[in-house]
Amino acid sequence: MQPCDLLFIFRHSPYGSSLGREGLEAALAAGAFEQNMAILFLDDGVFQLISNQAAEAIQRKSHQKMSAALPLFGIDTLYAASDSLKARNLDADATTLDVQLLSTDEIRTLMNSAKTVLSF
């Protein structure tokens, strides 16, 4: 785990509000300016990592294309809370992005080391 200047935390499910989409847009914008950044999926935010989401069924746009663009913008430091995945019966191997799993203590260290934290 490497320290970062800018840490984006996704805590909410992808389609319950506009927070997930707005967070991805902000992360892509920061990536375009080559910021030293990381993204952490925490709590219900881990649902953004699930493949084959049927956003069209609820008349929403899928976030998966935006998420897939993260590495193209130089955003390849991605983390997920192992406890959040476990509590939601999700398997890290079934995620759409290559994330490193972090424990609660590692998350605390990551948050404390970041210069700026943005939560969505």
Secondary structure, DSSP 8 states (H G I E B T S, - for coil): ----SEEEEE-S-SSSSSHHHHHHHHHHHHHHTT--EEEEE-GGGGGGGBSS--GGGGT---SHHHHHTGGGGT---EEEEHHHHHHTT--GGGBSS--EEE-HHHHHHHHHH-SEEEE-
